[in-house]
Amino acid sequence: MDKIIKSEQEWAKKLTPEQFEICRKKGTERAFTGKYHDCKIPGIYHCACCGIELFDAANKYDSGSGWPSFWQPVNPENVAEAADDSMFTRRTEVLCNACDAHLGHVFEDGPQPTGLRYCINSASLILEPKDK
């Protein structure tokens, strides 16, 4: 996969301040405040930075965490994982594999069939609704 490389200034021009803080500075939106945490619209969630497909709404579920949660990505090659030792605990960060945007974290307490919970910031996503 070809990497999308932009300067901080280029990302700041393209993104809203909230998107920039979350996607480029590894911020986190407050629980239950993101526009997609309780969204039920069918479609594909894309990276807010580069547009790559990340998650299908068909794989979204209500985890009760306050963030959009998915049990698998559209394509495992579209997401990357990295160790995150911030917040005084070890977590697994989820990144866009194309542009290295911070998306959220993945935990091993999700539903079957994967047992995973991709806990993703709404600000890092753009939903493309499916045509009815």
C-alpha positions in Angstrom: 0.0 0.0 0.0 1.4 3.4 -1.0 1.7 5.7 2.0 0.1 9.2 1.9 2.5 11.7 3.3 1.6 15.3 4.0 3.0 17.9 6.3 1.3 19.0 9.5 0.3 22.2 7.8 -1.3 20.3 4.8 -3.3 18.1 7.2 -4.3 21.2 9.3 -5.7 22.8 6.1 -7.6 19.7 5.0 -9.1 18.7 8.4 -11.4 20.3 10.9 -9.6 21.3 14.2 -11.3 18.3 15.9 -10.2 15.9 13.1 -6.7 17.2 13.2 -6.4 16.8 17.0 -7.7 13.3 16.9 -6.3 11.9 13.7 -2.9 13.6 13.6 -2.2 14.3 17.3 -3.7 11.1 18.7 -6.5 12.8 20.6 -9.8 11.2 21.7 -13.3 12.6 21.6 -15.4 12.4 24.8 -17.6 9.3 25.0 -21.1 9.6 23.6 -20.3 12.9 21.8 -19.2 11.7 18.4 -21.7 11.8 15.5 -21.4 8.1 14.7 -21.5 6.5 18.2 -25.2 5.6 17.8 -25.5 5.9 14.0 -27.5 3.1 12.4 -27.2 4.1 8.8 -25.9 1.4 6.4 -22.8 2.2 4.6 -19.0 2.2 4.6 -16.9 4.3 7.0 -13.9 5.9 5.4 -10.8 7.5 6.8 -11.5 11.2 7.3 -7.9 12.0 6.3 -7.4 10.0 3.1 -10.7 8.4 2.2 -9.6 4.7 2.4 -12.4 2.2 3.3 -12.1 1.2 6.9 -15.3 -0.3 8.4 -18.6 -1.5 7.2 -21.7 -0.5 9.1 -22.8 -4.1 8.9 -20.0 -4.9 11.3 -20.8 -2.1 13.8 -22.4 -2.9 17.1 -23.4 -1.0 20.3 -20.6 -1.8 22.8 -21.9 0.7 25.3 -18.5 2.4 25.3 -19.7 5.7 23.7 -17.6 5.3 20.6 -18.4 3.6 17.3 -17.4 0.0 17.7 -16.8 -2.6 15.0 -15.9 -6.3 15.2 -13.7 -6.2 12.1 -12.4 -3.8 9.4 -13.5 -3.9 5.8 -10.0 -5.1 4.8 -7.4 -6.0 7.5 -4.7 -4.5 5.2 -6.4 -1.1 5.5 -5.7 -0.8 9.2 -2.5 -1.0 11.2 -1.9 -1.6 14.9 0.7 -0.2 17.2 1.5 -0.6 20.9 0.2 2.4 22.9 1.6 2.8 26.4 0.0 6.1 27.2 -2.7 6.5 29.9 -0.6 4.3 32.2 -1.7 1.1 30.5 -0.9 -1.0 27.5 -3.4 -0.7 24.7 -3.4 -1.4 21.0 -3.7 1.7 18.8 -5.6 1.4 15.5 -4.2 3.5 12.6 -5.1 4.0 9.0 -2.6 2.0 7.1 -2.6 4.5 4.2 -2.0 7.8 6.0 -1.2 6.8 9.6 -4.2 8.6 11.0 -5.0 7.7 14.6 -8.4 6.0 14.6 -8.8 4.6 18.1 -8.0 1.4 19.8 -8.8 -2.3 19.5 -9.6 -4.5 22.5 -10.2 -8.3 22.9 -13.6 -8.0 24.5 -15.8 -7.8 21.4 -18.4 -10.1 20.0 -17.9 -13.2 17.9 -16.8 -14.2 15.4 -13.7 -12.1 16.0 -13.9 -11.3 19.7 -12.5 -7.9 18.8 -13.8 -4.4 19.6 -12.4 -1.7 17.3 -13.3 1.4 19.4 -13.0 4.2 16.9 -13.3 8.0 17.1 -16.2 9.4 15.0 -14.0 12.3 14.0 -11.6 9.9 12.3 -14.4 8.6 10.1 -16.6 9.7 7.2 -19.7 7.6 6.5 -20.6 6.9 2.9 -24.3 5.7 3.1 -25.3 2.8 1.0 -27.9 3.6 -1.7 -31.3 2.1 -0.8 
